[in-house]
């Protein structure tokens, strides 16, 4: 599962669908190590949120 999260983050261009897939993967993390590694990847994904917002015109896609 962690590899799926890494692959989403590595994409050249990401969108809201990728964001939602990434967030859904959080529930799939079972081990403490995977949860830790996911949290590091989440920081990287957070840095890319403006890229998605530029495509959608807002940050409304964030559903936390």
KENU-418043 format. One record per atom (N, C-alpha, C): residue in one letter; x, y, z; atom name. Coordinates in pm, whole numbers. Example, Ala and Ser with C-alpha at 12.3 -4.5 7.8 and 13.67 -1.06 7.14 Angstrom:
REM residues 2
type, px, py, pz, atom
a, 1319, -569, 780, N
a, 1230, -450, 780, CA
a, 1320, -330, 780, C
s, 1285, -225, 708, N
s, 1367, -106, 714, CA
s, 1290, 3, 787, C
This chain:
REM residues 64
type, px, py, pz, atom
x, 81, -119, 0, N
x, 0, 0, 0, CA
x, 86, 127, 0, C
x, 196, 122, 71, N
x, 281, 241, 77, CA
x, 335, 274, -61, C
x, 357, 171, -143, N
x, 405, 196, -279, CA
x, 302, 270, -363, C
x, 174, 240, -341, N
x, 69, 313, -413, CA
x, 72, 460, -375, C
x, 91, 488, -247, N
x, 98, 627, -200, CA
x, 219, 697, -262, C
x, 333, 628, -266, N
x, 453, 685, -325, CA
x, 432, 716, -473, C
x, 368, 623, -542, N
x, 345, 643, -686, CA
x, 255, 763, -712, C
x, 155, 783, -629, N
x, 69, 901, -647, CA
x, 149, 1029, -627, C
x, 233, 1030, -527, N
x, 312, 1150, -498, CA
x, 414, 1177, -609, C
x, 463, 1074, -672, N
x, 565, 1088, -776, CA
x, 510, 1133, -911, C
x, 378, 1129, -927, N
x, 320, 1166, -1056, CA
x, 361, 1308, -1093, C
x, 383, 1327, -1221, N
x, 423, 1459, -1269, CA
x, 313, 1562, -1248, C
x, 190, 1520, -1269, N
x, 76, 1609, -1253, CA
x, -29, 1536, -1168, C
x, -74, 1601, -1063, N
x, -175, 1538, -977, CA
x, -305, 1617, -981, C
x, -414, 1550, -946, N
x, -545, 1613, -949, CA
x, -625, 1572, -825, C
x, -749, 1613, -819, N
x, -833, 1585, -704, CA
x, -852, 1435, -685, C
x, -865, 1363, -794, N
x, -881, 1218, -785, CA
x, -759, 1155, -718, C
x, -641, 1201, -754, N
x, -519, 1150, -692, CA
x, -516, 1184, -543, C
x, -560, 1303, -509, N
x, -566, 1345, -369, CA
x, -659, 1252, -290, C
x, -775, 1225, -346, N
x, -871, 1138, -278, CA
x, -819, 996, -264, C
x, -752, 946, -367, N
x, -692, 813, -358, CA
x, -586, 809, -249, C
x, -504, 913, -245, N
x, -398, 920, -144, CA
x, -457, 920, -4, C
x, -559, 1001, 18, N
x, -623, 1009, 149, CA
x, -686, 876, 187, C
x, -745, 806, 92, N
x, -808, 676, 119, CA
x, -705, 571, 159, C
x, -585, 583, 106, N
x, -481, 486, 139, CA
x, -440, 492, 286, C
x, -466, 602, 352, N
x, -431, 616, 493, CA
x, -494, 505, 576, C
x, -617, 469, 543, N
x, -688, 363, 615, CA
x, -627, 225, 592, C
x, -551, 211, 485, N
x, -491, 83, 448, CA
x, -359, 56, 522, C
x, -303, 157, 584, N
x, -175, 143, 652, CA
x, -195, 66, 783, C
x, -132, -50, 793, N
x, -153, -138, 908, CA
x, -40, -132, 1010, C
x, 83, -134, 962, N
x, 196, -138, 1055, CA
x, 234, 3, 1098, C
x, 301, 11, 1211, N
x, 348, 142, 1258, CA
x, 444, 204, 1158, C
x, 528, 120, 1097, N
x, 624, 172, 999, CA
x, 551, 231, 879, C
x, 449, 161, 828, N
x, 374, 213, 714, CA
x, 302, 343, 750, C
x, 248, 350, 870, N
x, 181, 472, 915, CA
x, 280, 587, 923, C
x, 399, 559, 973, N
x, 503, 662, 980, CA
x, 544, 708, 841, C
x, 569, 612, 754, N
x, 612, 646, 619, CA
x, 501, 723, 545, C
x, 376, 683, 567, N
x, 265, 755, 506, CA
x, 262, 900, 554, C
x, 288, 921, 681, N
x, 285, 1058, 735, CA
x, 391, 1144, 668, C
x, 506, 1085, 637, N
x, 610, 1160, 566, CA
x, 565, 1193, 423, C
x, 502, 1097, 358, N
x, 452, 1121, 223, CA
x, 340, 1224, 224, C
x, 259, 1225, 330, N
x, 150, 1322, 340, CA
x, 204, 1464, 344, C
x, 318, 1483, 407, N
x, 381, 1615, 407, CA
x, 418, 1655, 265, C
x, 472, 1561, 190, N
x, 506, 1589, 51, CA
x, 383, 1619, -33, C
x, 276, 1547, -6, N
x, 152, 1571, -80, CA
x, 95, 1707, -45, C
x, 108, 1746, 80, N
x, 59, 1877, 124, CA
x, 128, 1990, 48, C
x, 254, 1972, 20, N
x, 330, 2073, -55, CA
x, 272, 2089, -196, C
x, 211, 1984, -247, N
x, 158, 1987, -384, CA
x, 12, 2031, -391, C
x, -49, 2061, -277, N
x, -189, 2103, -279, CA
x, -214, 2226, -366, C
x, -125, 2326, -367, N
x, -148, 2441, -455, CA
x, -158, 2403, -603, C
x, -90, 2297, -641, N
x, -97, 2248, -779, CA
x, -240, 2204, -813, C
x, -304, 2135, -720, N
x, -442, 2091, -741, CA
x, -536, 2210, -735, C
x, -514, 2297, -639, N
x, -600, 2415, -624, CA
x, -595, 2502, -749, C
x, -481, 2510, -812, N
x, -470, 2590, -935, CA
x, -558, 2532, -1046, C
x, -573, 2400, -1046, N
x, -656, 2335, -1148, CA
x, -805, 2349, -1117, C
x, -839, 2346, -989, N
x, -981, 2348, -951, CA
x, -1031, 2488, -921, C
x, -940, 2580, -892, N
x, -979, 2716, -862, CA
x, -1003, 2743, -715, C
x, -987, 2640, -631, N
x, -1005, 2659, -487, CA
x, -947, 2539, -412, C
x, -952, 2550, -281, N
x, -908, 2440, -195, CA
x, -1028, 2362, -139, C
x, -1142, 2376, -201, N
x, -1263, 2308, -154, CA
x, -1253, 2156, -160, C
x, -1161, 2105, -237, N
x, -1145, 1959, -248, CA
x, -1091, 1897, -119, C
x, -1034, 1977, -31, N
x, -981, 1925, 95, CA
x, -1100, 1898, 187, C
x, -1115, 1773, 223, N
x, -1233, 1733, 299, CA
x, -1202, 1690, 442, C
x, -1113, 1760, 504, N
x, -1079, 1725, 643, CA
x, -1156, 1812, 739, C
